[in-house]
Amino acid sequence: MKEILAASTALGFDILSHGAETYRVEESITRMCAAYGYQNTDVFVIPSSIVVTITDDTGAYLTRTRRILSRDTDLDKVDKLNALCRQICEQIPEYGEIMARLQEIEQGPVYSMPMQYFGFGMISAFFTLFYGGVLVDAAAAFVLGVLLKVVIHQLEKLEASSFFVNIVGGAFTACGCYLAVKAGFALSQDKMIIGMLMNLVPGIALTNAMREFIAADLISGMIKFAEAVVTAIGIAIGVVVSLAIFTPFLEVLLV
């Protein structure tokens, strides 16, 4: 009973921490426990916590809680964990095998840092073109997008809060685009800023919040919506402060 509780909670923890919806986590844990004969399972999930209680035929019950301190978006791992859950329900493997598979998935390959730098640059460049920039703007946005990822990566290594990271990212974007235009490497500062900020905007978080509302998981939906709003506020603060304070200061220095 303890092993099934630990394994099912670990599975739910991994699924939730990689960006899955609340209902998906609850359903995975419930189905896994039912496959091992525990039909009476109560699962409560919000983006920051999981509480699982299983009850056997004699009325004895156990409860386990897991706290989620950090989350990311890795849909490849979510897909693999969902496949593992279905496999567990079909084959009923031993506890040790389940935990080994979970560890294997968790330690699986991710995109290398050079690939992430390239991705930030390409997103910045193509969204700059999408919003009306020209090729020189896209080229400058690509370079600045790579540098933006370098800044964000260094802040993440220092374990800075996401709100602070977004403020710094927004400020770097505005200052970098201003300097690129001022130096003659680009033409449209506003188009470049919009294109680069697409790396930071909480589009996935907002979409997931709407999906939670649709699934009637109101608490999770409100939490994720609040996270998206706070992220957007952080980006706005960074850009506004940069344009209102740092940019005029740089202009005075350049003169």
C-alpha positions in Angstrom: 0.0 0.0 0.0 2.8 2.4 0.9 4.7 1.5 -2.3 1.7 2.1 -4.6 1.0 5.4 -2.8 4.6 6.5 -3.2 4.9 5.4 -6.8 1.5 7.0 -7.9 2.4 10.3 -6.1 5.8 10.3 -7.7 4.2 9.8 -11.2 1.8 12.6 -10.6 4.5 14.9 -9.3 6.6 14.4 -12.4 3.6 15.0 -14.7 2.6 18.1 -12.9 6.1 19.6 -12.6 6.5 19.4 -16.4 3.4 21.4 -17.2 0.4 19.0 -17.4 -3.1 19.9 -16.6 -4.6 19.2 -13.1 -7.2 16.8 -14.4 -4.5 14.8 -16.2 -2.5 14.4 -13.0 -5.6 13.4 -10.9 -6.8 10.9 -13.5 -3.3 9.3 -13.9 -3.0 8.8 -10.1 -6.5 7.5 -9.8 -6.2 5.0 -12.6 -2.8 3.7 -11.4 -4.1 3.1 -7.9 -7.2 1.4 -9.3 -5.0 -0.9 -11.4 -3.4 -2.2 -8.2 -6.8 -2.8 -6.5 -7.3 0.5 -4.6 -10.6 1.7 -6.0 -11.1 4.3 -3.2 -8.6 7.0 -4.0 -8.9 10.7 -3.3 -6.6 13.0 -5.2 -6.4 16.8 -4.7 -4.1 18.6 -7.0 -3.2 22.3 -7.5 -0.1 23.6 -9.3 1.9 23.8 -6.2 0.8 20.6 -4.3 -0.5 17.1 -4.6 -2.4 15.2 -1.8 -3.3 11.6 -2.4 -5.2 9.3 0.0 -5.8 5.6 -0.7 -8.1 3.3 1.2 -8.0 -0.5 1.2 -10.9 -3.0 1.6 -10.5 -3.0 5.4 -10.9 0.7 5.7 -7.3 1.5 6.5 -5.9 4.5 4.6 -2.7 6.3 3.9 -2.1 9.9 2.8 0.9 11.4 1.1 1.6 15.0 0.2 4.1 16.3 -2.4 5.0 20.0 -2.7 5.9 21.3 -6.2 8.5 24.1 -5.8 9.4 24.6 -9.4 7.6 23.8 -12.7 8.6 23.9 -16.4 7.1 23.0 -19.7 8.3 19.8 -21.2 5.6 18.2 -23.2 7.8 15.4 -24.4 8.3 14.2 -20.8 4.5 14.6 -20.2 3.8 12.4 -23.2 6.3 9.7 -22.0 4.9 9.8 -18.5 1.4 9.4 -19.8 2.5 6.4 -21.8 4.2 5.0 -18.7 1.0 5.3 -16.8 -1.0 3.4 -19.4 1.7 0.7 -19.4 1.6 0.4 -15.6 -2.2 0.0 -15.7 -1.8 -2.8 -18.3 1.2 -4.7 -17.0 1.1 -4.0 -13.2 4.9 -3.9 -12.7 6.8 -4.0 -9.4 7.5 -0.9 -7.4 11.2 -0.9 -8.2 10.6 -1.1 -11.9 8.1 1.8 -11.7 10.6 4.1 -9.9 13.4 3.1 -12.3 11.3 4.1 -15.3 10.3 7.4 -13.7 14.0 8.1 -13.0 14.9 7.2 -16.6 12.3 9.6 -18.0 13.3 12.4 -15.6 16.9 12.1 -16.6 16.1 11.9 -20.3 17.7 14.2 -22.9 16.7 17.8 -23.1 17.6 20.5 -25.6 21.3 21.6 -25.3 22.1 25.2 -24.3 23.4 26.1 -27.8 20.1 24.8 -29.2 18.1 26.9 -26.7 20.2 30.0 -27.6 19.5 29.3 -31.3 15.8 28.9 -30.5 15.6 32.3 -28.7 17.3 33.9 -31.6 15.1 32.4 -34.2 11.9 33.3 -32.3 13.1 36.9 -32.0 14.0 37.1 -35.6 10.8 35.6 -37.1 8.4 37.4 -34.9 10.2 40.7 -35.7 9.5 39.9 -39.4 6.0 38.8 -38.6 5.2 42.2 -36.9 6.5 44.2 -39.8 10.3 44.4 -39.4 12.8 44.1 -42.2 15.7 41.7 -42.6 18.2 43.9 -40.8 15.8 44.2 -37.9 15.4 40.4 -37.9 19.2 39.9 -38.0 19.7 42.2 -35.0 16.8 40.6 -33.1 18.4 37.2 -33.6 21.7 38.3 -32.0 19.9 40.1 -29.2 17.6 37.1 -28.7 20.7 34.9 -28.2 22.1 37.4 -25.7 18.7 37.5 -23.9 18.8 33.8 -23.4 22.3 34.1 -22.0 21.1 36.7 -19.5 18.1 34.6 -18.5 20.3 31.5 -18.1 22.7 33.2 -15.8 19.9 34.5 -13.6 18.3 31.0 -13.4 21.7 29.7 -12.3 21.6 32.2 -9.5 18.1 30.9 -8.7 16.5 34.3 -9.2 12.7 34.5 -9.0 10.8 34.3 -12.3 9.3 37.8 -11.6 12.8 39.3 -11.4 14.0 37.4 -14.4 11.1 38.8 -16.5 11.8 42.3 -15.3 15.5 42.0 -16.3 14.5 40.3 -19.5 12.1 43.1 -20.5 14.7 45.8 -19.6 17.4 44.1 -21.5 15.1 43.8 -24.5 14.2 47.5 -24.6 17.8 48.7 -24.0 19.3 46.2 -26.5 16.9 47.2 -29.3 17.4 50.9 -28.6 21.2 50.5 -28.9 20.9 48.4 -32.0 18.8 51.1 -33.8 21.0 53.9 -32.4 24.2 52.1 -33.7 22.6 51.7 -37.2 22.3 47.9 -37.1 18.5 48.0 -37.2 15.7 50.3 -38.2 12.5 49.4 -36.2 13.0 49.5 -32.5 9.3 48.7 -31.7 9.1 45.7 -34.0 12.3 44.3 -32.5 11.0 44.7 -29.0 7.8 43.0 -29.7 9.6 40.1 -31.5 12.0 39.5 -28.7 9.3 39.7 -26.0 7.6 36.8 -27.6 10.3 34.7 -25.8 8.9 35.9 -22.5 5.2 36.3 -22.9 3.2 33.7 -20.8 1.2 32.3 -23.7 1.3 28.7 -22.6 0.6 29.6 -19.0 -2.5 31.6 -20.1 -3.7 28.8 -22.4 -3.3 26.2 -19.6 -5.3 28.5 -17.2 -8.1 28.6 -19.7 -8.1 24.8 -20.0 -8.3 24.5 -16.2 -11.3 26.8 -16.2 -13.0 24.8 -18.9 -12.3 21.6 -17.0 -13.9 23.2 -13.9 -10.6 23.1 -11.9 -11.2 26.7 -10.7 -8.5 26.8 -8.1 -5.8 25.6 -10.4 -7.1 27.9 -13.2 -7.0 31.0 -10.9 -3.5 30.1 -9.8 -2.2 29.7 -13.3 -4.0 32.8 -14.5 -2.4 34.8 -11.7 1.0 33.5 -12.6 0.5 34.5 -16.2 -0.6 38.0 -15.1 2.3 38.4 -12.8 4.7 37.3 -15.6 3.2 39.9 -17.9 3.4 42.6 -15.3 7.1 41.8 -14.7 7.8 42.1 -18.5 5.9 45.4 -18.7 7.8 46.8 -15.7 11.1 45.9 -17.3 10.3 47.5 -20.6 8.7 50.6 -19.2 11.5 51.3 -16.7 14.0 50.8 -19.5 12.3 53.1 -21.9 11.5 55.7 -19.3 14.8 55.8 -17.4 17.7 53.8 -18.9 17.0 54.8 -22.6 17.1 58.6 -21.9 20.2 58.1 -19.8 21.9 56.2 -22.6 20.9 58.8 -25.1 22.6 61.5 -22.9 25.7 59.4 -22.7 25.8 58.8 -26.4 25.4 62.5 -27.1 
